Every structure is written in structure tokens, then in C-alpha cells.
Amino acid sequence: MHIKKTNRIVIVIYLSLTALNVASFIAFDTFRGEQRQAVLRQRNATIEADRLIAGSKILTSSVRAFAATGDTQHEKAYWDEVKIVRSRDKAEMTLREMGLTDEEIGLIEKAKGNSDKLIEFDDLAFKEVGAGNRAKAVELVFGEEYQTALKSIYSPVDQFRERLHKRMAEEVAAVERKVNLGWAVSLGLAMINTLLVIGILGVVYRRRVILPLARMTEQVRDL
């Protein structure tokens, strides 16, 4: 009876440790998934911020080229970006859907709003070119006031990038700590399980089963 009871206890302990080991591996895999998602969010948010700036730069380069040359292809490229491609609008929409903080969204809204205001300058430049005043249009889109307006777009985006990178880096680091902890727990339970099996075979069964059977065999031989 004593051997049977010991056997049941050993089996329960072994199965419990095995279940914990499996659960720890599942948790480890979950943490790895969270880590991949965190890295992906960080990369995608940076890409969308770059797309917001890229859209604004396309507008600036197009209106400046049109003011300098009067080539209608540049005017078409400008309005295609505003009405069809809509890089800035799509980037802002995607960023809003990514779970940003209120402060980060505020910076994006500020950059997008300032970019929209700059279109008013661009519209004036188009009108000046249409009226035959290309020199006035060039002065408008290359002037100090226009440069200041551009900075009002780039500055919030730079701040957004900096804060986003910091927050995402902290998020990735936190997930990495969870991954490392999950791996350590999984490895530790696996080692404990291995030691338990060795202990069961080397101590419990040897002492409780193998040695008594060996003594019994010797007694039978003596008889």
C-alpha cells in the first residue's frame, strides 16, 4: 500500500509540473506574439508619420515647381495629391486607428491642420500664376512666411516621432521582459521536471521497488 501511495503522489506531482510547463510555454508563445505586434506597431506608426510628411512635401514641391515654371503638370500633381492620393488624410486616419495617446493624436492633428492652412498659401500662388504674376507666386512660396508655415508642419511631426519612439520602445522593452520571464520559467520547470524524473528513478523507485525486489530475490535464492 505504501508503494502504491508513493506512486500516486509521484504521478500527481509529475503531471502537475508537466501541466505547468505546458502552460508556461503557451504563455511564452503569447508574449512572443505581443512582442512582434509591439515592434510592428512601432514600425507602422513611423511609416505613417513619414507618409504624412511626404504628402506635405509633394504639395510644396509641386506648387513651387509650378510657380517657377508655369508647367500645368505640376499643378495637376498638386491637386491629384490633395483630392485623389490624399496621403496626408490616409496617414492621419491610419494613425488614429493605431491606439495613440491623446497627446500624440493632438500633435498629428496640429501638423495636419497646419498643412491644410498651407494650402491657402498654395491657392494664392496658383491664382498669381494664373494672373501672369509668376514672380509674385515664386516670392510667395519661397518666402519667409511660407518657410515658417512649413516648420509648423514638420515640428509637430518631429515631436510626434520622438514621443512615439519613446513610448513604443518602452512598450517593446516591457514585452521583452515578459518574454524573458516566460522563457526562464519554462526552462526552470523543464529542468525541475527532468530532475524529478531522475529523482524518481534514482531514489524513490530504487529504494522502494528495485532494492526490496533485489533483497527478496536473494532471499528466495538462499531458500
Secondary structure, 3 states (H helix, E strand, C coil): CHHHHHHHHHHHHHHHHHHHHHHHHHHHHHHHHHHHHHHHHHHHHHHHHHHHHHHHHHHHHHHHHHHHHCCHHHHHHHHHHHHHHCHHHHHHHHHHCCCCCHHHHHHHHHHHHHHHHHHHHHHHHHHHHHCCCHHHHHHHHHCHHHHHHHHHHHHHHHHHHHHHHHHHHHHHHHHHHHHHHHHHHHHHHHHHHHHHHHHHHHHHHHHHHHHHHHHHHHHHHHC
